[in-house]
Amino acid sequence: MSSGVSAVLSALSYAGIGAGLGTVGASIVAARSSRGESRAHAAEILSNAAGGLADRLSSLNEKLDRDNRELREALSSMIEVIDMLIPYIKDAPADIITKASKISKHAKQAL
């Protein structure tokens, strides 16, 4: 799994954990509070905190998506160049040609 996808999945799991903790916190505050105004205020604070977390995670996900696209495009271009050059390095030692081919194959698998 690519590191970009791992980061996105990790961020989403943290968001789920944060939302769950916010719900538990709101329940505890509501149960312990005797006044409706205090419960409403506490719920508003928790809701704002959860919204802020969701906004930050959404922004992070968008940046990761952009970075991932740019890296994939750069890697694709590098693969293309390597594949174009391999036939022209006939006089190079066999181990270099083999290594270039393996690098190209590995990069293609990563895409």
C-alpha positions, -999 to 999 in steps of 0.1 A, spaced: 0 0 0 15 34 -9 24 58 18 -2 84 6 -30 59 9 -17 48 43 -17 84 55 -52 90 43 -65 58 59 -47 67 91 -62 102 91 -96 88 86 -92 64 114 -81 92 137 -112 112 126 -134 82 136 -117 79 169 -120 117 175 -157 116 167 -163 87 190 -145 104 218 -164 135 212 -197 116 215 -186 99 247 -175 133 261 -208 149 252 -227 121 269 -207 124 300 -211 162 302 -249 158 295 -252 132 322 -234 151 348 -248 185 340 -280 196 358 -287 226 337 -298 225 301 -278 256 293 -245 239 304 -253 208 284 -260 229 253 -228 249 258 -207 217 263 -223 201 232 -215 233 212 -179 232 223 -175 195 214 -193 200 181 -170 229 172 -139 209 181 -151 180 160 -158 203 131 -123 219 134 -108 184 133 -128 174 103 -118 206 84 -81 200 92 -83 164 81 -101 173 49 -74 199 41 -47 173 48 -64 148 26 -66 173 -3 -29 181 0 -20 144 2 -41 137 -30 -23 166 -48 11 153 -37 3 118 -47 -8 128 -82 23 149 -87 46 121 -75 28 95 -97 32 118 -128 69 123 -120 75 86 -116 56 79 -148 79 103 -167 110 88 -152 98 53 -162 93 65 -197 128 80 -199 144 48 -185 125 26 -209 135 48 -238 172 48 -228 176 11 -222 179 1 -259 206 28 -264 230 15 -237 239 -17 -255 276 -12 -248 270 -8 -210 279 -38 -188 251 -63 -186 246 -57 -148 238 -20 -155 212 -29 -182 197 -55 -159 196 -30 -130 179 -3 -152 153 -28 -163 146 -39 -127 143 -3 -116 118 4 -144 98 -27 -136 97 -19 -98 86 17 -105 58 4 -128 46 -19 -100 46 10 -76 23 30 -99 
